[in-house]
Amino acid sequence: MNRRSAQCLLSVVAILYAKGTFAQLIAPTPTRPWHSKEEREISMRLAADHQPSWNVDPEKVYTLPQLIDLAERHNPETRSAWERARMRADELGIARAAYYPTLAASVLAAGTRQPALIGEYFHPQTIALVSPTLHVDYLIFDFGGRSGSLDVAKANLLIENVQFNNTHRQVIYEVASAYFRLLNAKGQREAAEISLANAKTVESDAHGRLRNGLGTRPDLLEATAARAQADYDLQATVGAEKISQAELATTMGLSADTQFEVESLAAIPIPTSAVDSLSEEINRAFQQRPELLADAASIRSAEGQLKQARSAYYPSVHFAGDTGWIRGYGQQNLYPGHYAGGKTWSADLELKWTLFDGAAREKQVAAAKAERRAAEADLHARRDQIEREVFTSYTNLQTALRQQQAAAALLTASLQSYEAARRSYSLGLRSQLDVISAQKSLAQAQYDDVAARSQLLLQVADLAFRTGDAIQMQPHITKP
């Protein structure tokens, strides 16, 4: 009875254990969120896993090349791409190892006791053996199977290496884009501060004219409203600058609240023209874009797979051999036992040739050919995509050049108009509304000038990204 109770108890425990092990695989109902022990364990692990971080000098003024260098050193994406390239390099080593023989050592120890039929009686006998052996196996020839595998491994390594370069290209572009957007936000904030100062000056002039009996109360109210609007616009630019600062920091792998200084937009030379023609930019992109190089390497990989598939139609020659030593003990019935030992060896030369496999080899060859054709089509599609990207970027750059020149001219004209309106207003030749209108036009021209310069620099970075110039050891010197 006790044994039966124990068995029942064990059965209940087993059922409860199984229920706890396999329960709650999905949400119990579709009406509530899913929560489980596994989710809590993952959450705790994520909380304990601290994001890698690094520090910048908050007092230093960083240039774009310095920030790009820091981002390439600390960005986790470059580390991930590098590790994948290392993995492909190891796979290449595995493919090369197929050209060498494999050598294995083993030790066999065995003992048996069986009856042996001698005459009309069974006589029990005992045999114990110990045999250390060295085994060698070598594929001598296979009509391209190993070389095809080596070609695939080389192509895959090349693909990962150029993808590693492409990761750097992406990081450089993301940092440059965030950097120029931050310069634009800073420039907009500085322009808003200048606009607020001008609005305060106009408001002060209105106060003075009202005290001297030369102005009216509505003029002062209009100037006050313009000053309040300028202050409102300034606060918006301050918030936008903080967001742009956080965007650049997170792009570089820093926390969003990291503070550091960057150079002013006014300190960066503005290009005046694009020296290279569109065809030169496109041709250089065809030679430098990592994705295009990766597509070309994919064709090599497909050709290696095709070589492997075709090698299956031919025989392969293998060699296998063993050498070792054996030591044994034997005893039969009541006779005394004896020890014996000696060297052992064997050698085999084997020719393997698959004569029929249900058309598997034919399908493998067909699949490899289709893979190669698909890789070739991908290469042509990529060329079309790159050409479109470079054309669009080059056109945007030309547009940005013209817009920047127009914005600079507009700023000069608006500044002159504002100063002339103030002088005429002081002489009583223009109204307060004319001065406020000129001040608003000047503020808008300042915003447009900053935006045009930032956009031009951003388009220069975009064209360098589209052509692949950003990751070249010797950057193209004819860039604008």
Buried (B, 14 or more C-beta within 10 A) or exposed (E): EEEEEEEEEEEEEEEEEEEEEEEBEEEEEEEEEEEEEEEEEEEEEEEEEEEEEEEBEEEEEBBBEBBBBBBBEBBEBBEEBBEBBEEBBEBBEEBBEBEEEEEEEEEEEEEEEEEEEEEEEEEEBBBBBBBBBBBBBBBEEBBBBBBBBBBBBBBBBBBBBBBBBBBBBBBBBBBBBBBBBBBBBBBBBBBBBBBBEBBBBBBEBBBEBBEEEEBBEEBBEBBBEBBEBBBEBBEEBBEBBBEBBBBBBEBBBBEEEBEBEBBEBEEBEBBEEBEBEBEBBBBBBBEBBBBBBBBBBBBBBBBBBBBBBBBBBEBBBBBBBBBBBBBBBBBBEEEEEEEEEEEEEEEEEEEEEEEEEEEEBEEBBEEBBEBBEEBBEBBEEBBEEBBEBBBEBBEBBBEBBEBBBEBBEBBEEBBEBBEBBBEBBBEEEBBBBBBBBBBBBBBBBBBBBBBBBBBBBBBBBBBBBBBBBBBBEEEBEEBB
